[in-house]
Amino acid sequence: MTIFVDMDEVIADAYGAHLELYNTEFNANLTLEDCYGKEAWQCVPEEHQETVRGHNWRIGYFRNLKVIPDSQEVLFELSKRHDVYIASAAMEFPDSLKEKSDWLDEFFPFIPWKKRILCGDKFILKGDILIDDRSKNLHNFDGRSIMFTSPHNTNTKEFERANNWREIADKLL
């Protein structure tokens, strides 16, 4: 079986990083719960929205993301039984390519560089399962689509859902 796994908001906590940076820079206390159903930039005052949107362009942003709990252990087990690929739409932020590769080397060394797809659009993916937080990617996938819960997608109901990596383990191991 071929399984594609997104990076941001699936194995790398980009949403939490947005909130952490915003709270530090603006002395705020924005929480994940404050953001359900919204993108991080939609949760801040209008005068701060461009700053939050700009986080992805900062050097070091993607390299310093925290790992989503249990993703390493579950992906390691999945990689022993299936062809697991990391598939990230990284081309939008060109500096992210090296940062994401270095991040994967550190936290997911058992997924070799040959099984990393840093692309522009995921419609090219052909396999059995796609685990992603974005409905736009899941809509175009011909296989089984699993939406990984992130604050921005809590109101999306049209896909099979996994709220955490323990649920992924229950579904796929």
Backbone bond lengths (Angstrom), bond angles and torsions (degrees), N, CA, C in turn:
res aa  C-N    CA-C-N  psi(-1)  N-CA   C-N-CA  omega(-1)  CA-C   N-CA-C  phi
1 M - - - 1.449 - - 1.534 108.39 -
2 T 1.335 116.01 140.90 1.462 122.24 178.09 1.524 109.16 -106.02
3 I 1.327 115.23 122.46 1.468 121.95 -178.20 1.525 108.51 -119.37
4 F 1.327 115.85 126.04 1.458 122.16 174.04 1.522 108.58 -102.98
5 V 1.326 116.42 135.44 1.460 122.19 -178.27 1.524 108.44 -127.00
6 D 1.316 115.60 124.91 1.460 121.82 175.62 1.527 108.98 -69.96
7 M 1.322 116.15 162.57 1.467 120.08 178.23 1.530 111.96 -95.71
8 D 1.345 116.14 -70.14 1.467 120.80 -172.27 1.525 111.01 -65.47
9 E 1.308 114.58 123.99 1.459 124.35 -179.24 1.513 113.69 76.29
10 V 1.328 117.97 5.21 1.458 120.92 176.08 1.533 109.70 -120.00
11 I 1.325 116.57 -49.02 1.472 119.35 173.75 1.526 111.51 -119.06
12 A 1.330 117.24 -17.41 1.470 122.54 -179.54 1.529 109.13 -120.72
13 D 1.304 117.11 128.12 1.468 121.84 -173.39 1.529 112.39 -83.65
14 A 1.324 115.36 75.39 1.464 120.61 179.30 1.532 111.42 -71.94
15 Y 1.327 117.41 -37.60 1.467 120.01 -179.17 1.534 109.94 -62.74
16 G 1.324 116.09 -47.48 1.454 119.98 177.89 1.517 112.57 -59.41
17 A 1.340 116.07 -35.39 1.466 120.29 178.27 1.521 111.09 -65.77
18 H 1.332 116.55 -40.44 1.469 119.44 176.18 1.531 110.70 -57.82
19 L 1.317 116.01 -46.87 1.469 119.99 -178.10 1.527 111.07 -66.55
20 E 1.322 116.34 -41.55 1.466 120.11 179.67 1.532 111.01 -61.40
21 L 1.332 116.44 -46.85 1.464 120.26 178.64 1.523 111.19 -63.04
22 Y 1.321 116.18 -45.94 1.466 119.71 -179.59 1.530 110.64 -61.22
23 N 1.322 117.06 -48.16 1.464 120.28 -178.55 1.522 111.88 -61.54
24 T 1.314 117.53 -38.28 1.464 121.53 178.75 1.523 111.04 -68.44
25 E 1.326 116.42 -47.33 1.462 120.63 -174.75 1.524 113.64 -72.63
26 F 1.330 117.19 -29.09 1.463 120.31 -176.15 1.532 112.78 -117.20
27 N 1.337 116.09 13.09 1.463 121.49 178.28 1.528 110.68 49.68
28 A 1.330 115.33 50.51 1.460 122.12 -176.45 1.529 109.83 -112.62
29 N 1.322 116.24 176.10 1.461 122.53 179.55 1.521 111.30 -132.30
30 L 1.317 117.19 42.83 1.452 122.00 179.86 1.527 109.25 -68.34
31 T 1.335 116.85 133.75 1.460 121.92 -178.95 1.523 110.41 -117.21
32 L 1.322 115.78 165.10 1.460 119.95 176.09 1.527 110.93 -57.90
33 E 1.313 116.05 -40.25 1.467 120.38 -179.02 1.525 111.86 -61.82
34 D 1.324 117.28 -30.42 1.472 121.38 177.84 1.528 111.67 -67.66
35 C 1.311 116.54 -16.87 1.469 121.13 -168.40 1.524 114.70 -110.65
36 Y 1.320 117.96 3.67 1.463 119.07 -177.32 1.523 111.19 -55.43
37 G 1.331 115.00 128.02 1.452 121.73 179.03 1.518 114.54 85.99
38 K 1.336 117.24 6.43 1.468 120.86 -175.98 1.525 111.14 -136.73
39 E 1.322 114.42 155.71 1.460 120.27 168.73 1.533 107.28 -73.64
40 A 1.313 117.12 154.98 1.471 120.44 -177.56 1.526 111.59 -56.45
41 W 1.330 117.31 -41.79 1.467 120.02 -177.69 1.527 112.00 -65.84
42 Q 1.320 117.69 -22.99 1.470 121.36 178.87 1.526 112.71 -77.82
43 C 1.308 116.69 -9.09 1.465 121.62 -175.81 1.517 113.06 -97.04
44 V 1.312 116.67 -1.03 1.463 120.10 -176.79 1.525 109.51 -113.90
45 P 1.333 117.54 161.31 1.467 119.68 176.94 1.527 111.27 -56.60
46 E 1.302 116.13 150.15 1.460 122.00 -175.98 1.528 112.79 -52.31
47 E 1.321 116.83 -38.06 1.463 119.62 -177.85 1.535 112.97 -69.51
48 H 1.343 118.11 -11.94 1.466 121.65 179.25 1.529 112.51 -107.50
49 Q 1.303 117.87 -4.16 1.465 120.56 -173.72 1.526 113.20 -63.14
50 E 1.308 118.41 -41.20 1.466 120.32 179.74 1.523 111.48 -65.33
51 T 1.322 117.01 -34.29 1.466 119.98 176.87 1.520 110.35 -61.74
52 V 1.330 116.73 -46.96 1.469 120.38 -179.51 1.527 110.25 -66.11
53 R 1.325 117.53 -41.40 1.469 120.35 177.15 1.523 111.24 -61.81
54 G 1.306 117.52 -27.62 1.457 122.22 -178.54 1.515 115.01 -81.55
55 H 1.326 117.99 -9.84 1.467 119.80 -179.64 1.526 111.61 -54.17
56 N 1.334 117.49 -41.63 1.471 121.31 -177.37 1.524 113.20 -62.46
57 W 1.294 117.23 -20.02 1.465 121.71 -179.03 1.527 112.39 -90.35
58 R 1.309 117.63 -8.75 1.463 120.84 -177.85 1.526 111.13 -75.13
59 I 1.322 114.66 135.69 1.459 119.61 174.30 1.530 107.68 -63.67
60 G 1.312 116.65 131.15 1.465 122.45 179.45 1.514 114.42 94.85
61 Y 1.327 118.00 -14.14 1.476 119.80 -177.04 1.533 110.91 -58.00
62 F 1.318 118.24 -53.48 1.463 121.12 -176.17 1.526 112.03 -73.56
63 R 1.309 117.28 -29.18 1.470 120.50 -178.87 1.520 111.69 -69.62
64 N 1.337 116.44 -27.38 1.459 120.40 -173.62 1.529 114.62 -101.35
65 L 1.318 117.67 12.73 1.458 119.63 -179.61 1.529 110.93 -68.94
66 K 1.330 115.06 147.30 1.460 120.56 176.11 1.526 109.17 -81.36
67 V 1.316 115.46 155.52 1.459 122.04 179.24 1.532 109.00 -82.32
68 I 1.333 115.93 135.92 1.468 120.82 175.33 1.535 107.63 -66.13
69 P 1.335 117.72 131.51 1.473 120.66 -177.13 1.533 113.49 -52.19
70 D 1.312 114.62 138.33 1.464 125.94 176.01 1.524 114.93 70.67
71 S 1.323 118.25 -3.92 1.474 119.64 -177.95 1.529 111.84 -65.33
72 Q 1.311 117.51 -38.44 1.465 119.71 -178.40 1.525 111.25 -63.64
73 E 1.311 116.31 -48.26 1.466 120.37 -176.61 1.533 111.17 -65.36
74 V 1.329 116.47 -45.64 1.467 119.94 -177.06 1.525 110.38 -68.44
75 L 1.325 117.84 -43.28 1.468 119.41 178.60 1.530 111.63 -65.05
76 F 1.320 117.10 -35.01 1.460 119.33 176.56 1.526 110.06 -60.50
77 E 1.317 116.84 -46.39 1.465 120.91 178.77 1.523 111.55 -64.74
78 L 1.325 117.07 -42.60 1.461 120.10 177.72 1.526 111.30 -62.21
79 S 1.333 116.47 -39.33 1.473 120.42 -177.43 1.530 112.18 -67.51
80 K 1.327 118.17 -20.40 1.460 121.37 176.67 1.529 111.08 -76.18
81 R 1.339 116.26 -23.74 1.468 120.67 -174.04 1.525 114.32 -109.66
82 H 1.345 116.24 -21.39 1.463 120.63 -172.72 1.525 110.44 -138.87
83 D 1.331 115.34 168.64 1.463 120.75 172.07 1.523 107.52 -84.00
84 V 1.322 116.62 106.59 1.465 121.96 -178.32 1.524 108.70 -106.18
85 Y 1.323 114.83 126.77 1.459 122.42 177.98 1.523 108.86 -120.10
86 I 1.304 116.22 141.39 1.456 121.27 169.19 1.524 106.26 -90.48
87 A 1.323 116.34 127.06 1.468 121.48 -178.70 1.521 108.78 -127.50
88 S 1.317 116.06 109.55 1.459 121.32 -177.18 1.522 110.41 -126.00
89 A 1.320 115.90 132.93 1.472 121.14 176.27 1.523 108.14 -78.97
90 A 1.318 115.48 73.70 1.464 122.13 -171.18 1.523 114.01 -87.66
91 M 1.312 117.58 -13.86 1.467 119.84 -172.55 1.526 113.55 -66.87
92 E 1.310 117.66 -22.31 1.470 120.50 178.31 1.523 111.08 -60.60
93 F 1.313 116.77 -32.24 1.460 122.80 -179.24 1.538 107.58 -122.80
94 P 1.330 117.76 86.37 1.466 121.32 -171.76 1.526 114.84 -54.77
95 D 1.328 118.36 -33.28 1.467 119.77 178.65 1.524 111.35 -66.74
96 S 1.322 116.58 -19.09 1.460 119.80 -178.12 1.530 112.21 -71.64
97 L 1.315 118.62 -20.82 1.466 120.64 -175.43 1.529 111.87 -56.61
98 K 1.308 117.35 -54.45 1.468 120.42 179.81 1.527 110.75 -68.09
99 E 1.329 116.04 -40.59 1.463 119.02 -179.35 1.532 111.32 -61.94
100 K 1.316 116.30 -42.39 1.468 119.37 179.72 1.526 110.71 -67.68
101 S 1.313 116.63 -40.24 1.464 119.86 178.07 1.532 110.80 -62.90
102 D 1.319 117.15 -45.53 1.468 121.00 178.12 1.526 111.21 -63.41
103 W 1.326 116.76 -39.73 1.467 121.88 179.33 1.530 109.51 -62.68
104 L 1.327 116.52 -45.18 1.464 120.25 178.32 1.531 111.17 -63.76
105 D 1.337 117.53 -39.56 1.470 120.49 176.74 1.524 110.96 -57.18
106 E 1.324 115.76 -40.43 1.467 119.54 -178.06 1.522 112.76 -74.85
107 F 1.330 117.18 -47.70 1.461 120.01 -170.05 1.530 115.41 -99.61
108 F 1.325 117.37 -20.27 1.465 121.55 -179.18 1.530 110.21 -134.85
109 P 1.326 117.45 54.41 1.463 120.31 -175.73 1.523 113.51 -64.00
110 F 1.315 117.43 -17.61 1.462 121.77 179.80 1.531 112.21 -78.60
111 I 1.333 117.11 -5.94 1.468 120.97 172.77 1.533 105.94 -105.63
112 P 1.326 116.59 102.62 1.472 120.24 -173.49 1.524 112.67 -69.53
113 W 1.312 115.79 164.29 1.458 121.49 -177.35 1.528 111.86 -57.69
114 K 1.320 118.51 -28.76 1.463 121.40 179.62 1.525 112.66 -68.96
115 K 1.313 116.20 -13.57 1.468 120.23 -179.91 1.529 110.99 -113.39
116 R 1.322 115.07 31.74 1.470 121.70 177.07 1.522 108.08 -122.06
117 I 1.301 115.46 124.02 1.457 121.19 -179.39 1.524 107.57 -116.56
118 L 1.319 116.19 106.55 1.459 121.56 176.54 1.525 105.87 -104.92
119 C 1.325 115.41 103.57 1.461 120.83 -167.75 1.524 111.59 -125.32
120 G 1.326 114.44 -175.36 1.459 120.82 176.45 1.509 111.94 -99.94
121 D 1.322 117.58 -44.30 1.457 122.84 -176.85 1.528 107.77 -135.40
122 K 1.296 117.12 133.04 1.465 120.64 -174.91 1.526 113.88 -84.70
123 F 1.317 118.22 2.67 1.461 119.17 179.74 1.533 111.30 -62.03
124 I 1.322 117.50 -18.58 1.463 121.71 -178.85 1.523 112.85 -75.54
125 L 1.331 117.82 -14.67 1.453 121.00 -175.83 1.529 111.18 -71.02
126 K 1.317 115.74 129.74 1.463 122.50 176.72 1.517 107.59 -128.13
127 G 1.312 115.96 113.22 1.452 120.39 -179.11 1.509 109.95 -169.33
128 D 1.321 115.82 -162.38 1.457 120.92 -174.57 1.523 114.00 -92.67
129 I 1.343 116.94 -39.26 1.469 120.71 -174.56 1.522 109.24 -139.41
130 L 1.328 115.92 139.30 1.466 122.51 170.29 1.518 107.83 -124.39
131 I 1.324 115.98 124.14 1.471 122.43 174.94 1.519 105.88 -106.90
132 D 1.337 116.71 116.34 1.464 121.45 -172.62 1.522 108.13 -151.91
133 D 1.332 116.19 157.77 1.458 120.63 177.55 1.528 112.62 -98.14
134 R 1.313 117.26 -6.55 1.472 121.52 -175.01 1.522 111.46 -108.32
135 S 1.323 116.37 122.61 1.459 120.66 179.72 1.519 111.73 -62.40
136 K 1.330 118.64 -32.04 1.472 120.99 179.50 1.523 111.13 -60.10
137 N 1.314 117.76 -32.10 1.464 121.07 177.68 1.527 111.35 -80.17
138 L 1.308 116.49 -37.93 1.459 120.92 -178.48 1.528 111.51 -71.35
139 H 1.322 117.80 -34.14 1.472 121.97 179.12 1.518 111.66 -58.36
140 N 1.315 117.19 -38.87 1.456 121.82 -174.21 1.524 113.75 -88.27
141 F 1.313 117.97 -0.01 1.461 121.12 -176.50 1.523 109.60 -91.64
142 D 1.335 116.26 133.05 1.463 120.91 -177.15 1.522 114.09 -82.56
143 G 1.313 117.68 -16.89 1.460 120.82 -178.07 1.529 111.55 -92.84
144 R 1.312 115.30 -155.59 1.462 122.34 178.65 1.522 109.09 -76.04
145 S 1.321 116.27 125.53 1.466 122.24 -178.74 1.521 109.70 -105.66
146 I 1.320 116.14 125.43 1.466 121.21 176.80 1.521 107.65 -119.81
147 M 1.333 115.21 118.41 1.468 120.16 177.83 1.522 109.20 -85.26
148 F 1.333 115.63 122.25 1.455 121.00 176.18 1.523 107.77 -88.16
149 T 1.310 116.79 126.79 1.459 121.56 -174.37 1.515 112.63 -66.07
150 S 1.314 113.90 131.49 1.457 124.76 173.77 1.529 105.32 -139.27
151 P 1.328 118.62 154.83 1.470 118.27 -179.01 1.528 113.70 -51.11
152 H 1.323 117.79 -37.74 1.462 119.36 -175.54 1.524 113.53 -68.83
153 N 1.339 119.04 -20.39 1.465 119.95 -175.30 1.526 114.57 -110.49
154 T 1.320 117.05 14.76 1.466 119.56 -175.55 1.526 113.56 -62.97
155 N 1.307 118.46 -22.26 1.466 120.84 179.80 1.527 112.96 -92.93
156 T 1.316 117.96 -3.34 1.464 121.63 179.28 1.521 108.77 -81.17
157 K 1.326 115.99 125.54 1.471 120.44 -173.88 1.519 114.19 -116.06
158 E 1.324 119.40 -3.63 1.459 120.54 -167.38 1.523 115.90 -85.90
159 F 1.326 119.52 -2.04 1.454 121.62 -176.35 1.520 111.34 -123.02
160 E 1.318 115.07 156.07 1.454 120.32 168.26 1.525 106.12 -58.50
161 R 1.319 117.27 139.56 1.461 120.60 -172.33 1.526 111.20 -122.65
162 A 1.334 113.88 147.49 1.462 121.78 168.87 1.517 106.62 -129.22
163 N 1.309 116.65 125.25 1.465 121.60 -178.23 1.520 113.21 -85.50
164 N 1.332 116.17 -17.30 1.459 120.56 -178.81 1.524 108.95 -163.35
165 W 1.317 116.37 176.92 1.457 119.96 -176.91 1.515 113.71 -75.49
166 R 1.314 118.46 -21.11 1.467 119.74 173.60 1.533 109.25 -66.00
167 E 1.315 116.79 -37.37 1.479 120.33 177.10 1.528 110.61 -67.34
168 I 1.334 117.11 -36.92 1.471 120.22 175.64 1.533 108.80 -61.98
169 A 1.312 116.69 -43.83 1.476 120.58 178.64 1.530 110.36 -59.05
170 D 1.320 116.66 -44.56 1.472 120.04 179.54 1.525 111.68 -62.09
171 K 1.307 117.67 -34.50 1.462 122.16 -178.53 1.526 112.93 -78.65
172 L 1.332 117.17 -35.88 1.464 119.94 -167.02 1.537 115.82 -117.97
173 L 1.308 118.54 -12.42 1.471 119.39 -179.75 1.529 111.15 -103.62
